[in-house]
């Protein structure tokens, strides 16, 4: 792209385009920035100064100047380039399988627990799909899927500690570290079912 320090006025600006042609392009333009750039070009083609255009369109002079330089350097450069986003880690099929599993009880997926916690979801993704997620990444994924994080109440006074310990001992070896975590961690529920 050629950078131009001074943009000519009137017929010297975009010599291969006419004002009517620029107006027609403006009428059919759907992009907001493209419209503004075309308006700047139309007024410059009519012989107006950068300051006059800036006052008419209520834009900073530097913005008008940038738009005019961009359009005069390469008229095909009217629109911003869209940056490509990184592809999602999970495929659509994996994502739907994950959401289906989380909407069901963790027991159905082989976890001896009543509710899903973030670390369990993370382990499920790694175990089933072989993909690593951070805790924050799992939370973002679940929020987007419509789940809400809740904090459980403290242990009940009359809870049977022996049964709780037996329950913890039945965890698979790969979940021992998760079992040792504070079991009062946030857990996930589907907002539709609450």
C-alpha positions, -999 to +999 in steps of 0.1 A: +000+000+000+013+034-009+013+061+018+004+095+005+011+125+027-010+150+008-044+141-008-053+163-038-088+181-040-114+181-067-107+164-100-072+155-089-086+133-061-095+098-075-092+110-112-109+078-125-140+082-103-169+107-106-189+122-078-221+105-090-203+072-091-191+077-055-226+086-044-240+054-060-214+034-042-224+052-010-261+043-014-253+006-017-227+004+010-237-016+041-205-012+062-205+018+085-168+026+081-171+022+043-199+047+043-179+073+062-149+067+039-171+072+009-186+104+024-151+118+030-142+109-006-174+125-020-167+158-002-130+158-011-140+152-048-162+182-045-131+203-035-137+206+002-107+208+027-100+182+053-110+206+080-144+213+063-151+176+059-142+170+095-166+197+107-194+185+084-191+148+095-182+157+131-150+136+129-115+144+140-093+160+113-068+131+116-095+105+110-107+123+079-072+126+067-065+089+073-097+079+055-088+100+025-052+087+023-065+052+025-091+056-003-067+076-026-039+051-021-060+020-031-097+024-037-102-013-031-090-007+005-124+008+014-132-019+040-112-031+070-097-065+068-113-090+091-089-109+113-093-146+114-102-161+147-085-192+161-106-223+154-123-237+185-105-265+203-136-287+204-154-297+172-191-292+170-197-330+176-173-330+207-190-298+220-225-313+218-213-345+233-198-325+262-229-304+268-251-335+267-229-353+293-229-322+316-267-319+314-268-354+328-255-366+361-218-371+364-226-407+374-237-415+339-203-404+326-185-426+352-178-400+379-189-409+414-203-375+422-236-358+424-228-326+406-202-314+380-174-293+392-150-274+369-121-298+375-143-328+366-154-312+334-118-304+326-109-341+333-138-353+311-126-332+282-090-344+285-101-381+290-127-382+262-113-359+236-076-357+245-077-319+246-063-297+274-083-268+288-075-243+315-099-239+344-108-205+330-113-220+295-137-246+309-157-219+327-160-197+296-171-228+276-198-236+302-210-200+306-215-198+268-235-231+269-259-215+294-247-231+327-244-212+360-219-216+387-233-221+422-215-224+456-229-252+478-236-247+515-212-261+541-214-297+553-245-307+572-239-313+610-257-347+608-238-359+577-224-394+579-186-389+578-179-427+573-202-429+543-186-398+529-151-413+533-162-445+516-176-425+488-143-407+484-123-439+484-143-452+454-130-425+431-109-437+402-071-432+407-070-405+381-094-384+402-076-386+435-063-350+433-098-337+425-111-357+454-086-340+478-098-306+466-123-286+486-156-302+477-173-270+485-161-257+451-185-241+426-205-266+407-224-263+374-261-265+367-282-258+335-301-226+338-331-241+319-336-267+346-336-243+376 
